[in-house]
Amino acid sequence: MTDAVTADQLRALMPFSVGKIPLFVEPLNRAMEEFAVNTPKRRAHFLAQVAHESGELRYTREIADGSAYEGRMDLGNTQPGDGRLFPGRGLLQATGRGVYEKLKVALGIDCVTNPSLLEVPVGACRSAGWIWAVDKRLNELADTDQFGSITHRINGGYGGLDQRFRYHLIARKVFGL
């Protein structure tokens, strides 16, 4: 495994996150180790997506209230109120009862009963690692620099593509690629 990501590297990639870096650097490193985000390419791709999805670590809960997800069976929102209860949370914005239930089992944290567990640094980072490596299987795509495919799997489309790519270019430089 390569060395841990440093606070200085995070600051270079996400300059607006300065106040959040001390809270996230260790949980991010532990999550990246747990989910094998352990090469410069994997880290560059992962952290570029995290930077975009979390507004540079500033948002571990989606700004919208989640009502747009009400009744979305594709997200596992089968019960009244699920849309508002399970909006995007964590550094990669886990969305919907279905993924929260999977995270509960996979990570051993009851984010179904207590969804805010995905808003604190450890839950936000571990959920992002699991989504990245297990749910979306993105380590392999990062190994071959498939930036567009990674964005599509994270976003369901190409929303914010330009900003994601700018973060990716900075991350490549930060990690010597």
N, C-alpha and C positions, 0 to 999 in steps of 0.2 A: 504494500500500500504506500502511496505517496504521503508526504507530510500533510498534516492538518491544514485546513484553510485558516489563514490568519485574519485578525481584525483589520489589518492594513489592506489585505486583498479584498475583503468585503467592502471596505470603505472606498477603494478604487472602483469597484464595480457598481456600488450603490451609494453614491455620495449623499443622498438625502436620508439615508438610514442611520446616520451617525449615532443618534441617541439610542437606537435599538440594537446596535451591534453588540454591546456587552451582554445583552439578554439572549442573543441568538447564536453567537459564535460557537459556544460549546454544544448546545443542542443540535445545531446544524451539523457539526463535525460528527457527533455520535450517530445521528440519523444517516449521514452519508456513509459512515462505516458500516452500520447495520444493513444498509440496502445496496452495498457495493458500488456506490457512486465514488469510485476510488482511483480514477485516472484523471489526468488533466482534461481530456476531451469530455468525459462524463460530467465532471464538475463544471466545466464551462457551459455546457448545454443546460444542465440542471439549474445552476444559479442564474443563468440568463432568464429562464422561464420563471423561476421564483421571483426574481427582481420585478418582472412585469406583473405577474399575478398578484403579488403582495404589495405593489407600490413601494418597492424597496424596503420590505419588512415592516411597513407602517400599518398594513391592514391584514389582520388574520381573520377578519369577518367581512364578507361582502358588504358593500355600502348599501345596495338595494335591500329591501326588506324580505325578499324571497317570495312575495305573493305571485310573481310570474311563474313560479315553479309548482303552484298548487295544482294537484291532479295530474302531474306529469308522471305517468306510469313508467316511462323510460328511465326516470330517476328513482323509481321505487316509491314515489310519493303516493301511497295508496289510502292514507287516512286523512280525514279533514284536518287542515292546519299544518300538514307536513311541509308545504312550501315555505311558510314563514319559520317553521321550527328547524328546518334543515337547509338554510341557504349556504352559499359557499363559505367554507371556513378552512383555516390552515393556510400554509404558504402556497399551496397549489389549488386552493378553493374547492375542497371536497363538497359536492353538492348533491343533495337528495338523500332520503331515508335509506335507499339501497346501499350507497357507498358508506354511509355512517354505520349501518349494520355490519358490513364487511370489515370496516376499520375496528369496530368493537371486538370482533373475533380475532382478527389478525394482530392487533396491537395490545389486546387485553385491557383496553380502557373503555368504560361505558359512556361513549359519546352519544349513544342513542338516548339514554336517560338524561345525560348532562352534556349537551352539544358544545357548551362553552369550553370543554376540555380541549377542543381543537383550536381554541384561540390563544392558549398560553404557549410559550415557546416550545416546550417539549412536545406537546400534542401537535402543534402546528408543523414542527419539523418532521416528526415521525410520520404523520399522515402524508406529508409531501413525499417523503422517501418511499413509503409504501405505494402511493399512487404512481410515482415515477417508475419504480423497479418491478413491482408485482402487478398492479392493475393495468398499467399502460405499457409495460415491458419496454422502457425507453433506453436502458443502458446499451442494448445492442444497436439501437439506431444512433445513439451518440457516438459509439465506437466508429461508425462509418459516416459521421457528420451529416446525417439526414435531417437537417434543421427544419425544413418545411413539414416533413412527416411528423416530427416531434411536436411542432406547434399545432398541427391539426389534431393530434391525439390529446394534447392538453386542453385545447380550446374548443374542439369540435368544429373548427374552421380555421380561419387565418386572422382573427381579430387581433389587432395590435402588432401585426407582423413586422412593421418597420421598427417599432420600439424594441421588440424582442430581438431583432437582428442587431440593433445597435448595442444592446446589452451583451449579446453573444460576441460581437467583435471586441468589446472591452474585455470580456472574460477570457477570450483567447489570448489576448495580450497579457493579462494578469497571470495566466497559467503557462505562459511561455510557448504558446502554440503558433 
